[in-house]
Amino acid sequence: MKKTTLALLLTFASLHALTTSKEKWSCSVCMRVNQDSTSSCEYCGHSR
């Protein structure tokens, strides 16, 4: 169940990133998912 939520969030983040401030938005989503500000940004391919 958690993996499905994660996949949906990341998918939504990717789609949303196309129309908005990519790095900021995606990064904040990753932070919320992983609850670790530094590694989560790198995990999603964004620099801090």
Phi and psi restraints in degrees (value plus and minus 20) as a CYANA .aco file:
   2 LYS   PHI     -88.6   -48.6
   2 LYS   PSI     -57.0   -17.0
   3 LYS   PHI     -84.9   -44.9
   3 LYS   PSI     -57.2   -17.2
   4 THR   PHI     -83.8   -43.8
   4 THR   PSI     -64.0   -24.0
   5 THR   PHI     -82.0   -42.0
   5 THR   PSI     -63.9   -23.9
   6 LEU   PHI     -80.5   -40.5
   6 LEU   PSI     -65.9   -25.9
   7 ALA   PHI     -81.5   -41.5
   7 ALA   PSI     -62.8   -22.8
   8 LEU   PHI     -84.1   -44.1
   8 LEU   PSI     -62.5   -22.5
   9 LEU   PHI     -82.9   -42.9
   9 LEU   PSI     -65.4   -25.4
  10 LEU   PHI     -86.4   -46.4
  10 LEU   PSI     -58.3   -18.3
  11 THR   PHI     -84.5   -44.5
  11 THR   PSI     -66.3   -26.3
  12 PHE   PHI     -82.6   -42.6
  12 PHE   PSI     -60.8   -20.8
  13 ALA   PHI     -81.4   -41.4
  13 ALA   PSI     -62.1   -22.1
  14 SER   PHI     -83.9   -43.9
  14 SER   PSI     -65.9   -25.9
  15 LEU   PHI     -85.1   -45.1
  15 LEU   PSI     -62.7   -22.7
  16 HIS   PHI     -87.6   -47.6
  16 HIS   PSI     -52.5   -12.5
  17 ALA   PHI     -83.3   -43.3
  17 ALA   PSI     -46.1    -6.1
  18 LEU   PHI     -87.2   -47.2
  18 LEU   PSI     -46.3    -6.3
  19 THR   PHI    -129.7   -89.7
  19 THR   PSI     -31.9     8.1
  20 THR   PHI    -147.5  -107.5
  20 THR   PSI    -194.2  -154.2
  21 SER   PHI     -83.0   -43.0
  21 SER   PSI      75.8   115.8
  22 LYS   PHI     -70.2   -30.2
  22 LYS   PSI     -82.3   -42.3
  23 GLU   PHI     -81.3   -41.3
  23 GLU   PSI     -70.3   -30.3
  24 LYS   PHI     -78.1   -38.1
  24 LYS   PSI     -72.8   -32.8
  25 TRP   PHI     -85.8   -45.8
  25 TRP   PSI     -68.9   -28.9
  26 SER   PHI     -81.5   -41.5
  26 SER   PSI     -60.8   -20.8
  27 CYS   PHI     -83.3   -43.3
  27 CYS   PSI     -63.3   -23.3
  28 SER   PHI     -86.1   -46.1
  28 SER   PSI     -54.6   -14.6
  29 VAL   PHI     -84.5   -44.5
  29 VAL   PSI     -64.7   -24.7
  30 CYS   PHI     -82.2   -42.2
  30 CYS   PSI     -60.0   -20.0
  31 MET   PHI     -81.7   -41.7
  31 MET   PSI     -60.5   -20.5
  32 ARG   PHI     -87.1   -47.1
  32 ARG   PSI     -58.3   -18.3
  33 VAL   PHI     -91.4   -51.4
  33 VAL   PSI     -69.1   -29.1
  34 ASN   PHI    -110.3   -70.3
  34 ASN   PSI     -39.8     0.2
  35 GLN   PHI      36.5    76.5
  35 GLN   PSI      20.9    60.9
  36 ASP   PHI    -172.5  -132.5
  36 ASP   PSI      81.5   121.5
  37 SER   PHI     -79.4   -39.4
  37 SER   PSI     -60.3   -20.3
  38 THR   PHI     -94.0   -54.0
  38 THR   PSI     -80.4   -40.4
  39 SER   PHI     -87.2   -47.2
  39 SER   PSI     -50.6   -10.6
  40 SER   PHI     -85.7   -45.7
  40 SER   PSI     -57.1   -17.1
  41 CYS   PHI     -85.2   -45.2
  41 CYS   PSI     -64.2   -24.2
  42 GLU   PHI     -87.0   -47.0
  42 GLU   PSI     -56.6   -16.6
  43 TYR   PHI     -80.2   -40.2
  43 TYR   PSI     -56.1   -16.1
  44 CYS   PHI    -111.7   -71.7
  44 CYS   PSI     -15.3    24.7
  45 GLY   PHI      62.7   102.7
  45 GLY   PSI       3.6    43.6
  46 HIS   PHI    -137.9   -97.9
  46 HIS   PSI     121.5   161.5
  47 SER   PHI    -101.2   -61.2
  47 SER   PSI     135.6   175.6
